[in-house]
Structure formats: structure tokens, C-alpha cells
Amino acid sequence: MSLLRRSSSSQSQAGPATEDGQTTETRAPRGRRVPAPLPDDGLKASAMRGSEPLYGYVVALELVVVGILNLTVTSGAGAPTHPSMALDAVGVAAAISLFGFLQTKNRVLVAFAVIVTAFFVNLPKVPNSLAIAHVFALAFPFAYSLILTQRHRRRMKGELQAARTRRPATPPARRSRRNTKANAAESTGPRPSARYTPPKTKRTARG
């Protein structure tokens, strides 16, 4: 029974690793949550890690395909009488420019660029046959940008917690000075006693 308890306690303290190399919070023996240390990879919190750039290229390729479909499929049920080719071209250009934003490998910048590109790709009116393609062109970019922003926020929070734990402790000399000052402040004045009453202020009568 003791071996089972030890194994279960060790498993509860170790947190599983996430996709971007971060570890989740661990639980202390007394039930207090303690944040697990973040891996020191030397990258900023806004830097993309792991397979995040690869997923970004997949989303950009999807938006390019949807933008090309907007240019080619202009007839059918629900198609506008006079399709706006300029909006379709802007959508394709925005989707191609997204590959350049992915080269920066910045989570915040890429998440913003993905949302703007998806807006331009879904802006023109298209036939009903492209409705499903436009739904995916909205869902995938939104989910990808949400994942990037959440990981960036989690990384920033972990770095702040790690910085707080790395703060240098008060030197012993400074502690001794504080203790002596506190003792001196306590020693000044009469000691409290059950028989002691504070002196009354003297009032001088005006002549």
C-alpha cells in the first residue's frame, strides 16, 4: 500500500508536457498548485516553437486555394450578377503575403495577419457551392490564431512567475539591521505594565 501511495503522489506532482515544450502546473503534496519551471530555450515569449510555423503554412495554403476558387467559380446558385474581381484579387494577394508574415515567426504578428487575411478572403460574395470552403476558411484561421495567442499568454505568465521566484533574497547583514532597528523601536519608552497609566498633558493657564 505504501508503494502505491508513493507512486500516485509522484505522478500527481509531475505535469504533462504540452505541444510547444511547456509543462503544466504541478500539485504540491498539501494540495497547493505550484507552477512548473519553463524550459529555458533562449527564445522570447512571442517566438513560434515546434510545429507552429508548419501549421501556419497549412492555413496560408488553404486561404490561397479559397482565394483562387473565388476567382474561378463565379457562376451557379447564389452567384452575384456582377462579381467583384478586385476583392477576389485582394484576397489572393493577402493570402500570399501571409507566407511572408510566417517568416517572422512571431506569434502575435502571425495571429493578427491570419485574422486579417481570412477577412479579406471571405469578403467577396460567392456562389452557394463555395459556402463550405468559406466556413473552413474562417474556422481554421480563427482556431490557429487563438492557439498562438493562448500559448503566448501562457508563456508570458510563466516567465513572470519564474522571474518572481528568481528574485534575490535579503542579505543577512540587512536582515540584522532591520532586526536591530525593530528591537530599538520596541525598547524605547516605558514597558507596558498593568499598573502603568500614560501621563496626562499639562495645560498652562493663561494669566
N, C-alpha and C positions, 0 to 999 in steps of 0.2 A: 504493500500500500504506500509506503514512504517513497519507493522508486517512482510509482505512478504520479504521486503528487509533485515530485521534483521535476519530472518530465513535462507535466502540464504547466507548471509555473515557468519553466524555461521557454516553452512555446508561446505563452502569453506575453512574455517580455520582448520577444523578437518580432519585429514588424515586417510584413512582406514588402518587397521592393516593387516600385511602380515601373512603368514603361520607360520613363525618362531617367532612370537610375536613382530616383529618390526613394527614401524609405518612409514608411508611415510612422505614426506615433506608437510608442511602446507604453505598456501599462506597468507601473511600479508595483512592488509586492503588496502595498497597502491600498491599491486601487486608484492611486493618483496617476494621471496621464503625464508622461514625460516625453517631450519631442525628441525623436531620434536624430543623431547628428547627420547633417547632409554631407554627401561625398564632395570632397574638395577637388573638383576637376579644373579649377582655374578659369572657368567661364563665368560671364555675367549672368544675372538672372534672366535677362531678355534674350540670351543666346539660345538658338534652337539646338536640341540634343536628340541623339538616337535617330529614329526613323521619321521624325517630324518633317524634315525637308522632302523626303520621298513622298509622304502623303500630300504635301503641298503641291508637288509636281503632278500628282494624280488629279487633284482638284483643278489645277490650272488647265490640264489637258481636257478634262470634262467640260470646262467652260468654253474652251476653244471649239470643241465639237458642237456644243449647243449654239454658239455664235455662228458657226458655218451653216448649221441647219436653219437658223433664222434667215440667212441669205438665200439659201437654195429652195426651201419649202415656202412658197408664197401663195399656194392655191389650196383649195379644199374647204371643208366646212369651217365656218368661223373666220376665214381669212379676210383681212381688210381689203377694201376696194382699191385703195392706193397705198401699198405698203411703203413704209419709210425705210429706204435703203441706207440712209445716213445713220440712223440709230443702230441698224444691224452692223454696219461697218465700225461704229464706235465700240460696240460690244466685243467684236472680234479683236480690235486693237487693244482694248483694255485687258482681255484675256491673255493676249500675247505678252503684254507688258508685265503681267503677273510673274512670268518666269524671271524677269529682271529683279523684281522685289524679293523673290525667293533666294537670290544670290546673296542678299544681305544677311540672311539667317537671323533676322531679328523677329522675335515672337510678336511684339506689339505692332511693328510696321507691317508684317505679313498679314496678321489678323485683320488690320484695318484695310489693307489692299484687297484682301479676298472679299470682304463685305461690299466694298465699292464696285469691284469687278462683277460680282453677282448681280448687283443692282442694275448695272448697265446692260448686262446680257439679258436680263429678264424685262427690261424696259419696253422694247418694241412689242406691238400686238402681233400675234402669230396665229396660225390655224389651230383648230382643236387637236389635231394629231400631234402637236408638239407640247401639249399641256403636261404630259407625264415627264418629258425631258426638262421642262422648266421647273417642275416640282423638285426633281433631283438637283437641278442647278441652284436651287435655293437651300435645300436641306443639307447637302454635303458641305458647301462653304460655311454655312452658319455653324454646323457642328464642329468643323475644323477650327474655325476662329474661336469658338467657345473653349475648346480644349487648350488652345495656345494661351488664351488669357488666364484660364484657371491654373495652368501649370506655372505661368509667370507669377501670378499672385501667391501661389503656394511657395515658390522658390524665394520670393522676396520676404515672406513671413518667416521662413526657416532661417534665412540669413540674419534677419533682425534678432531672432531668438538666440542664434549662435553668437552674435556679437554681444548680446547681454550677458551670456554665460562666460564669455572670454574677458570680461572687464577685470582689471587687476584689483586684488583685494587691498584693503587699507594696510599700510606698513605697520609693523609692531611699534615703532617709535611714535607714530602719530596716534596710535591707539592709547599708548601710555600717557601722552599729553592730554588727550581727551579725558582719560580717567582721572588724572590729577586735577584738571580743571573742574570736573564734576564733583570730586571729593572736596575741593576747596570751597566750591559754591555751597555745598551742603554743610560744611563745618562752620561757615560764617553765621553769626547771630546766635542767640540763645537756643539751647537744645529744648525741644518740646517736652513739657512735663505736665502732669495732671494739676499741679499747684500753680503753674505759671500763668499769668494773665498779661496780655500786652499792655505797655504803658499808655496812659491817656495823654492826648495832646494838650499842652498848656495854652490857655488863652490869656493873653495880656489885655488887661482892661485899659482903655484909653482914658487919660487924665483930663 
